[in-house]
């Protein structure tokens, strides 16, 4: 049985349940020989006995469990009642005797710091810093016992209750220990981060320092000195002197007081260079001992350094795994931003993509891609090898510019640094590998651009995709559920898409080149304003774009529904699946279901966040699509979507003719006109295939998802998982192994990863990250823009004013006609919302990402890469979107 008190010397890290996070860390530091002032812990056994002594425990926990996480007033009321009751509970004699005995053994004449130490604090993923109380310079028996009780009561402060509720910690599972530590009366104190807490750089130490006790710094009462140190070279990189107006000092007889600092002391360095480096060395040793970055509280008394706490830094974005095999600086680009889907994915979602990417695993196609790492449920591409290939490296940021300009800017910043060595001994081999992929694609793209007839490109590729999808479907159906079927799915994922991509990519490349060359050829022509408008017009009203065709079919579904008021009421009345199942009993239902099945045959696998294989498509979860169909009924005229598309197509044709006529003017006009005519043909007929590769991928993903769910059903039937969706928390190899070995236990691993996945939702992924953990700081150019404007990238020209609608989940939220869509990102699953949108603002994206392309094709102004747009803009505000210059203004609430 755990004792009521334990000295630091007897405590280790695995005693967290007995002594809380702070106590466990102090015990571990003491065991490791670090300079920790001695002390003891009043264990959680003492806390439980205290709670039981008053007979209030069950009443308290029931009252807390009835509170909602956002009920601030309720928390305030209940917390006050709990604290008042517990303050009246006498300390059991057994507890009092144990505390006094430990105190007397340590030194009854000394002063002590008495700190709360909860079992849910100072954890690797939640610090709970500052949630409970601390009492300094506690002198004497009665003051000590009073401070211990106050610490226990502080578990129920308003801030602590709210923090636990918002982080999903059960009240019944959190206990409080109390740390009693001999006081050090410091000349200086502060906080040391073994990694830069702002930039995330793992090699840069950051030290805050102030005079006296550290409580002034922690409470934000002073502006401390800031020292930054490079751990690798022991070099002090930066010293910033803070204005230290006061210091907290210990008071004779107990307690503390505030001392106002004299003018010259305020702006004097707290630490010498030797002290800074000594602290840095100590922090580096502590980090090495724990194996992760630490947040360390320290103090200096009579030239000696003491530690009063060390905890993991929980705010750092994790480094991508697997880690690089060398010590060089690597640069990672967020694949999630490139695909405009920044939500985390579970392990199988990540494993699907790592299996799919072909480059870099030519020797073993079934291996995970070595250049595609994972961090916090997101995918990061290690672009270092490409950046170090001569000539190619300079092109990479330019290519990424169309996906996300801030990412391209950040990569340029890091790649220009001296520590990013441009030399690469394997550069020739890397270039050879890259060339083996690119040369065939580039040569075919040139043929598509200059020689081959562009007409019929979309139909040809769609037929190829349909053929390949049916072939895969047949191959998977030929193998019964089990490990052999999963292996077939794995092989097809690794082999099929890369092979087909080589055939589709030349079309996409030719279309993009034609569009870019058109811009160059027409730049500088007379009447440039009209030329620019025509350039925008030829990019709209395409025929054969699979995403736009999907959107038109949604409009067709709405037109079928609008012909039958009973069907409108039926589909609007409740559960979408039940409504669809019984739609045949309603007037017009049979015709609608026929159109619905036709749509599902081609697009049922699509849906929001569709790059994540764990997300169901519309065929499985039709509610959001049914809602969009109903919302489209607000358009009064039947066929309005088709009429708009035809109008845009006609305008595109006319715009192309005007560009050709304009190109004939001036020197070399005849040659220029021939080129412009060719590029207009290619752009109008080939550029629409840019959505075909992803369409094929999502159809393949849909078939693989069916296989995964079928095998998950086997595990569920065997009672080895709790739900079929648990399968997404295993990877390919683990799922196959689980199917092959019926005795293998997988629940523990799944539950652990589900908890980790829930935490990932709270982490915002950076666009670019280095292997040192640094997140480069970049920003949009604000020159010439309104002072209060939210700046982004212009991707679809024009200006519009309207009411903002912030949508985070298209499965649950709808856009009304005439509103401006504000979204974190969009993918094809969001496209039906665009029918009602008059403008678009996104937090991520570039010129060629999904939302940008659709906005241009619909002719609505759009600005993307607007940082924190969904938080800075609120639904109902009137805003102005300038898609020509790339900014958003909030006009009124």
N, C-alpha and C positions, 0 to 999 in steps of 0.2 A: 504494500500500500504506500502511495506517495505521502511523504511527510508534509506538514503544513508549511515548513520553511526549508529551503535548500540553499547552501552557499554557492556562489558563482563557480567555485572550484569543482563542484560536484555536478554541474549542469553541462549538457552538450546540446547540439543543434536538434537532435531528435527528441528532446524533452519539451518541444513546443506546446503540447497539449497540457503540460503541467505548469509551465512558467511563461507561456505566451511568447510572441515573437521577439520582443525586446529582451526579455530574460534569456531566451535561448541563444540569441546572438551574443550577449555579454558573456554567457557561460562558454560559448565556443571560442570567442576571442581570448578569454582568460586561459582556456586549455591550450590554445595555440601559442601562448607566451607573449601576446601583445600587451602594451601598457594600459591595463584597465584598472581603475580604482576598485578596491575590493567591496564586496557587498553580498547580499542574499536576496532571495525571492520568497515572497509569500505566495504559495502555489495556488492553483485553481481549486484545490481541495478546500483551502480556507475560504475561498469565495463561495463555493457551493454550500459549505456549512453556514456561512453568514446568510445566504439567501434562504436556506431552510429554517434558520433560527427564527425568523420573523413570520414564517408560515405564509409568505406572500408570493412565493415563486410562481405557482400556477396562475394566480390572479394576474401577476405582472406579464407573464408570457402571453396569456390569452388577450390581454388588452393591447399588447404590441402587435400581435398577429392580426388583429382586426383593422389595423391602419393600412391605408394605401400609401405607396411610395411617394406620391405627390401631394399627400394631405399634410401640408406644413402646419396648418392651424391645429389639426388633430394631434400631430406629433408634439407640438408645443404644450398642449393641454395635458395629454397623457404622460409625457415626460416629466412635467412639473409634479404631477400627482405621485408618480413612482419615486422621484427623488425625495419628496417630502416624507413619504412613508419609510423609505430605507434609512433616512437620517435618524429616525426614531428607534430603529432596531439596535439593541445593545450588542456589543461584541461578545460572542460566546467565550467563556473563560478559557477553554482549550486553545482557542486562537490567540487570545491575548497572551497567555503564558508562552506559547511557541514564539511569537514575535519578540517578546521582551527577552527571552533566552538568547535568541540569535543576535539581537541588538547588543546585549551585554557582552556576548562573546567577541563581537567585532570591535566594540569600544563605545561604552555608554557616554563618554565625555565628548565624542566627536559630533560634528554636524553631518546631516545626511540629505541626499536628494531622494525623494520618494516619487516614483514614476509608475504610471499605469502600464500594463503589458498584456494586451488582449491576445487570445489565441488566433484571432483573425487580423493580425497586423504584422507589418514588416515581412510580408510574404513575397515570393517572386513575382506575383501578378497583382498584388494589391497592398499598398503600403499602410493605409488607414492612418497616415501621419496626422498627429494633432487632434485625434478624435476624442481621446480621454485626457485627464488632467495630470499635471506635474506640480510637485511642491518642492521648493528649494530651501536649503539652509534650515532644515528641520532639526530642532534641538530639544532633547528631553523626551521622557517616556510618553507623557500624555499627548504631546504634539505629534509624536510618531504614530501612535494609535489613531489619532484623529485624522492624520494624513492618509493612512491606509484605508480607513473607512471612506474618506472622501474620494479616493481613487476608485474604489468599488462602485460607489454611487455614480461616478462620472461615466460609467459604461452606458448610462441612460440619459446623457445629455441629448439635446435636440439634434445636434449635428451628428452625433454617433448613431442615433436611431435611424436618421435619414440616410446616412452613408451605408449602413448595413442593408436597409430596405432597397436602395437603388442599386446595390451590388449583389443582390439576391443571396445574402447570408442569412441563414436561419437564426432567429434570436435564441433558440434553445441550444444551438451548437456553438455559441460564442461565450467564452468564459474569460474572466479577468484575473490575472496574477498581478502582483505589485513588486516592483524592483526597489530595493532599499540599498543605496550605494553611498559610500563615504564621499562627502563633498570635497571637491577641489576648488580652491579659491583662485581663479585664473586671472592672469594679466590680459590674456587674449583668448578668444574662442571663436568657433565658426563651423562651417560645413565644407567638406571636401567631396567633390564628385570625381570618381575615377574615370569618368567619360563626360565629355561636354554635354550638359543636359539640354542645351539649346540646339546645337548642330547635330548632336548624336555621335560626334567623332570619338571613337574608342581610344585613341592615342593621346587625347588632350585632356589633362587634368584641369579642373576648375575649383578654385578655393575662394570662399567668402570668409572674411575675417573682420572682427570688431573687438573693441575693448570689453573687458569684464566677462560676465556670464553670457552664454549664447542665447538666452531667452530674448534679449533685445533684438537680435538678428532674426530669430525664428518668428517673433511676433510682428516683424516688419516695422519696428520702431526706429531703426537706423538704416542708413545707406552704407553697406559695408564696403571694404576694399575688395577688389576682385583680382585674383592672380591666375594666370593660365600657364600651364607647363606642358611641354612635349615630353611624354614619358620615355620615348625612345632615346632621346639625346640629353635628357635632364636639362633642357633649355627653358628659361622663363620667357615665354612668348609675349606676354602682355601684363601690364600692371595698371589698374585703374583705381585711383584713390577716391573713396567715398567720403561724404561729409558725415562724420560720426558725431552727431550732436549730443549723444548721451550714452551712458553705460549703466548696466544693472550690476550692482555690487551687493555682496552679502552684508547683512546687518548684524551687529553685535547682539547676541541673545536669540538669534533666529530671524528668518524672513529676509527680504531684500529691499533695496531702495534704488531710486534712479539718481545718478550723478550727472549733472550737466558738464559737458566737456568744454575746456577752454578753447579759444579760437585757434591757436596754433596746433593743438592736439587733434582737432577735428580733421585737419587735412594732412596729418602726418601718417606715414606708412605704419600699419600695425605690425607687419612682419618684415624681417630682414630677408635678404636673398637666401641665406643659409637656412632659415626657418622654413621658407617656402619649399626649398628643395628637400629638406628633411621630412616635411609633411608629404611631399610628393612621393618620396621613397617609401614611406610608411603606407600610404594609400595603395601604391603599386603592389606591395607585399600582401596587403589584405585582399586586394582583388585577385591576386594569384592564388591565395589560400582558398577563397570561395569559388574561384573559377568564373566569376561574372562581375560586372561593373557594380560598384558600391557607392552608397550615399552615407558618408561618415561624419559623425559629430565628434569634434575634438576640442581640446583646450590646452593652453600652455601656462604652466605655473612654475616660476623660478627656473625658467629655461628648459623644463622637462615637458614632453608632450604626453598627454593622456587621451585615451579614447573613452567616450561615454556612450557610443552607439555606432553600429554599422548595419546597414540594411541594403537589400538589392535596389537598384534604380529601376523602378517599374515603368517609367515613361519612355524608355528608349524603344525605337522600332527595332525588332529583331533582325539580325543579319541573315541574308539569304543562305539557305542550305541546298546542296552541299557546299562547304567552304572551298575556296580555291586551293590547289595543291602547292602553289608557290607563295612567296611573301610579297609579291608585287601588288601594287594598287590596282584593284579591279573596279569597273564601273558597271552598275546594273540599271537597266531601264525597265520600268513597270509595263509589263505586257498587259496588265489590267487596264491601264490608261490607254494603251494603243487600241484595245478592244472596247473602250468606253463602257467597262463594267467593273467598277472598283469594289464591289461587295466581295467578302471573303468566300472562298470555295472550300468544301470539305476535302479530305485526302483523296478520294476517288476522282473528284473534279480536277484536282491538280495532277493526279497520275495520268488521267486521260490525255491531257495536253503534253505532258512530258513523254508519253509514249508516241504521240502524234508527230511531234517535231522531228524531222529526219536529219537535218544538218548536224554533224558532229558525232553521229553514232552509226557510221557506215558499216563498221565491222560487226555490230550486233544491233539489228533493227528493233529487237525486243527490249533493249536497255532503256532506262530513263535518259532523257537528253541531258548531257553534262553541262550545257550552257543555259539551261532553263531551270533556275532555282526557285525555291519557295520561301516565303516569309510572311507570317501572320495570315496565312490562308490566301496569299496572293502570289502571282507568278512574276519572276524577275529574270530578264534576259541578260546574261553576261555579255555585253557588247565589246569587252576589252579586246578579244582576238581580232575582231573586225577593225576596231579603231587603230590597231597596231599594224595592219596590213598597209604597206605603202600605197598612197593615192586613194585607196578605198576608204581609209580612215577618215579622210577629209570629207568624203561624201556622206558618211553615215548620219551626222547631225542634219544635213540638208534633207535627206530622205525622211528622217523622223519628224521634220518640221511639219509635214502635212498631217501627221498623226497627232502631235501635241507640241506646240512651239516652245512651251516652258521646259519640256523635257529636253528638247534639242539644245536650248540655251544652257541648261544645267550641265549637259554632257560636254559642251564646248568649254565651260568654265573649268571643269575638272581635268579634261584632256589637255588643257593648255598649261597645267602646272608642271614644274620641273620634276616633281616626284613621279609623275605619270610618264615613265620612260617610253619614248616613241620607238625606240629600237626593239626589234623582236627577232631573235635567232631563228625562230620557226616561221617567220613571215612568209617565206617563199612557199613552204608546205601549206600554210593556211590559204595563201592566195590560190594555190593549185586546187585545193579542195573547193574553195568558193567558186573558182572559175569553172570547175566541172559541173556545177549547178547552173551558173549564170549564163555561160556561153550559149548553150542550146536555147535557153529562154530568150536571151537578147537577140540572137539571130532570127528566131521565129517572129519575135515582136517587130523587128525591122521589116520582115517580109509582110506582116499584117499592116504595118504602117504605110509602106510604099507600093506594094505590088498586088497583093491578093484583094479580091473584091470584099468589102466590109459587110455588104448586105447579107442578112441571114445568120449573122454570127450568134445572136442570142438564141435563135431556134436550134442551131446546130449544137451549141454547148448544152442547152437544156435537154435535148434528146440524149446526149452522151451521159449526162448526170443521171437521168431517169433509168437508163440502161444499167449503169454501174450500181445504182441503188438496188434495183431489182435483183441483180446478180448477188449482191451481198446478202439481201434478204433470203434468197434461196440457199446460200451457203450456210447461213446461221440456222435456218429451219431444218436443214438436213442433219443437224447434230442435236441430240436430246440435251436437256438442261443438265449441267454438271461441269466438271473441270474441263473435259474436252471442248465443250461449247465455248467456255470462257477463253480457252487458248485460241480457238478460231477467231473469236471476236478481237482478241489482243493482236493477233497476226494481221487481221484485216485493218485494224486501226493503224498499225505501224507501217503497213505497206500500201494500202489503197490510196489514201488521200495524197501522200507525197507524189505518187506516180501521176495521179490525175492533175495535181497542181501544176506539174511541168507542162501539161497540155493547155490548161486554162490561163496560166500566168501570162503567156505571150499576148493574148487578147487584151487582158487588163493593161499590160504595159503599153501596147500600141495605142489604146484609147487615151491613157494619161499623157503619153508623149504627144499625140495629136492635139490634145487640149492645150498643153504647154507651148507647143510650137505655134499654135494659132495666136496665143497671147503675144508671143514675140513678133510675129509677122504683122499683127494689126496694131501693135503699140507704136504710136507716133503718126498714125494716119489722120487725115483731116476729120473734123467733127468727132473728136475723141469721145465725147460724152455719149453720142449715139453708138459709136463702136463698142464702148464698154457695156452699154445696155444690150446690144446684140450678142456680145460674148456671153453675158449672163443668160440670155434667152435661149441660145443653142444648147445650154446645159439643162434645159427643162423640157418636160413633156416627152421623155424618152419612151420608146416602145420596147417591151421585152425585159425591162428590169424586174427581176423576180420579186423584189420587195415592194416595188410600186404596184405590180400586178396583184400582189396579195392585198394591198390596201384597196385597190379597185374592187376586188371580189368582196371585201367587207362591205363596201358601199352597195354592191349588188344584193348582198344578204339583207341589208337594211331596206332596200326597195321591195324585196319580196315580203318582208314582214309588214311594211307600212300599208300593203294592200288589204290586210286583215286586222281590223281593230281588236277582235277577240284574241288574235295571236300576239299582238302587242301587249295586251293586258296579261296574257298567260306567261310570256317570257319575262315580264317585269315583276311578276308577283312573288317570286321566292327563289328557292334553290335552283341553280342553273341546270345541274345534272338531272334533277327530277323533272324540271320543265321541258328539257329536251326529250327525255324518255317518254313523256306523255303528249308531246306536241302534235303527234299524228291524230289525236282526238279532237283537235281544234281546227276550225275553218282556216284553210291556207297552210296548215301544218305539214301536210305531205309534200307540197311543193317546196316549202322552206327546208325540210329535212333533206330533200334531194340536193338542194343547193349547198346545204351545210356539209353533207358527206363529200360532195365534190371539192369543197374548200379543204376539208380535213385530209383528203387524200394527198394534196400537195403541200399543205401548210400546218397540218395538225401537230407536227413535232416542234413547231416554233412557239415562242412565248418570251416573256420578259427574262432578261439575264440568261439567255439560252446557251451561252458558251459554257455554263456550269451544268454538267451532266446530271447533277442531283436535282435540278429544277424541272418540274413537270411542264410539258407543253400544253397547248390548248386542247389537245385530244383528251388529256387526263384531267385538266382543270379548266373547263370552258367558261367559268364565271366571268372573268375579265373581258373575254371576247364578246360574250352575250351582252354585257354592259355597254361595250363600245358600239355594238350593233344598235342597241336601243338609243344610245346617245346620238347616233347619226340620224335618227328620225327627226331631230330638231331642224335638219335642213328641209325646208318646205318642199322644194322641187324634187320630184323623183329623177334620178339620173344626174343630179347636179355634179357628182364626182366625175362621171364620164364626160360630161360637157366641159368641165374645167380642164380635164386631161387633154381632150381634143383641142381646146383653145390653146393650151400651152404648146402642144405639138405643132399646131399650125403657126404659132408665133415663132417657134424655133426654126421652122422651114423658111419663113420669110426673113428672119434675122440672118440666116445663113446666106441667102441670096444677097442681102444688103452688104454683108461682109465681103462677099466676092466682088461686088461692084465697087466697093470702097477700095479694095486691094488693087484694082486696075489703074487707079490714079497714080500719077507720078512716075519717076524713073523705075525701070524694071517691073512696071505694073503688070505686064502680060505674064511674066514668070511668077510673080507674087500671086496673081489671081489663080493660076493653075495650082499652086501649092495650097492656097487657102481652100480652094474647092475640094481638093483631095482630103485635107485635114478635117474639113467640116463633115464630109461623108464618113470618115473614120470615127470622128467624135460622136456623131449622131447614131451610128450603127454598132460601134464596138464598145464605147464607154459604158453603155448599160450593163455589160457583163461583169462589171466590178463587184456586183453582189453575188454572182454565181459561185465563186469558190466557197464563200461562207454558207451559202444555201446548201451546197453539196455536203459540207462538213456537218451542218446541223442535221441533215437527213441521216448521215452516217451515225452521228451521235445519238439520234433517236432510236436507231436499230440496236445499237450497243446498250443503250439504256434499258430497252426491253429485255435483253439478255441478262443484264445485271439484276433487274427486278425479279425475273423468273428464278434466278439462282438464290436471290434473297428469300423468296418464298420457301425454298427448300430448307434454308437455315431456320426460318420462322417455324415451319412445320416441325422441325426437330427440337424446337424450344431453346435454340442457342442464341437467338437475338430477340429483342422485344418488339420490333417493328421492321417492316421491309426497308424503310428509309435508313435503318442503322447501317445498311451495306455501304453507304457513301462514306462512312468513317473508317473503311479499310481501303487499301490500295489493291492493284491488280494481283500482285503476288500473294498478299495476305488472304484475299478472297478465294483464290484458287487453292491455297493451302488449307483454308478452313473447310472448303468443300471436300477436299481429298482426305482430310483427317477428322472424322466425326467426333473424336474425343477432345479436339483442341478447344480451349476456352478463349472466347473472343470478346465477351461482354465487358470485361474490365478495360481493355484497350479502347473499345468503342465509347464507353462512358467517359473515360479520361479525355478523349479527343472531342467529344461533344461539348464538354465544359470549356476546353481550350478554344473551340470554334465560337462559342458564345462570347468569349472575351475578344476574339478577333473583330467582331462587329463594332466594338467600341474604339478600334484603332484606325486612324486615318492613314492610308498608305501613301508614302512619298512617290513622286514621279521618278526620281533618280536617287540612287543610294550607292555609296562606295563600300568596298570591303572593309574600310575602317569605321563604317557606320555613319559616316557624315551624310547629311541631307543638304546638298548645295542650295543656297538661298538665291533665288532669282525672282524677277518681277517684270510685269509688263511696262512698257514705256508709256508714261502719262503725259508726255509733252504735247501741249496744245489741246488737251481734253479738259472738260469741266472738272472743277476741283473735287466735287463729291461723287464723281462718276465711278462706277464699278467697271474696271477695265478688263477686257479679254481679247480674243482674236476675232476679227471680222471674217465670217465664212459665207454669208449670204447677204447681198447688198440690199439697201433700203432702210427706211426708218418707219417705225410704227409706235403708236401710243396705245395703251390698253390696260386692262386689268390683269394683274399677275395671278397665276395659279401654280403654287408649288406642289409638285407631285413627286413623291419618293417611291411609291409602289403602284405601278399601273394596274396591278391586280385588284386594287381596292379603291383607287381614286380615278375620277373622270375629269376631262377637260370640256368646258362648255364652249359653244361657238363664240368666236371673237375674243377669246382669252389668250394670253401669252404664256406659253409653257415654260416653267422654270424647273429644271431637273438636274439631278446629279450627273446623269448620263442617259443616253438612249441607245437602244439596239432595235433590230427589226420587230421585236415583241412590243415596242412602244409605238410603232409606225401608225397604227390606226388612230392614235390620238391626234396625229398631225392634221387630220381632216378638219378639225375644229380650230386649230391654232392659227393665230395671225402673226406670231413671232415666237422665237425660241431663244432661251438662255440656258447654257449647260456649264457645269463645273469642270468638265474635262472635254477633250476632243480637239481635233485639228481640221484642216481644210478638207481632208478626204475621209474623215470618220463618218459613221452612219448618220447621225443627226444633221451634220452639215450638208451631206449630199442630199438627203431628203428635203431639207429646208430649201436648198437651191432649186430642186426639181419642182417644189410647190410654189416657189417664188415668195417665200416669207422671210423677212429679215431675221438674221441669227447671229448671235455672239456666243462663242464657246470659250472654255478655259477661264471662266470667271471664278476665281477662287472663293469658296464658301458662299456661292450664290444662293443656295437653298436656305442658308441661315440669315443672310443679310437682306434678302427680299422676302416679304411675307405675302401670303395669299390675300387678295383684296386690295393691295396697293396699286395705284396707277403708276405705270412706269413707261419710260421711252427706251426703245431698243434701237440703237444705231448700228445696223449690220454692215455699213460701209466703212465706218471708222473704228468699230469694235469697242463700244462701251454701252453701259446701261445707266439710266438716271431714274431715281425714285422721285416721282413728281408729287405724290400726295398719298396719304393713307386712305 
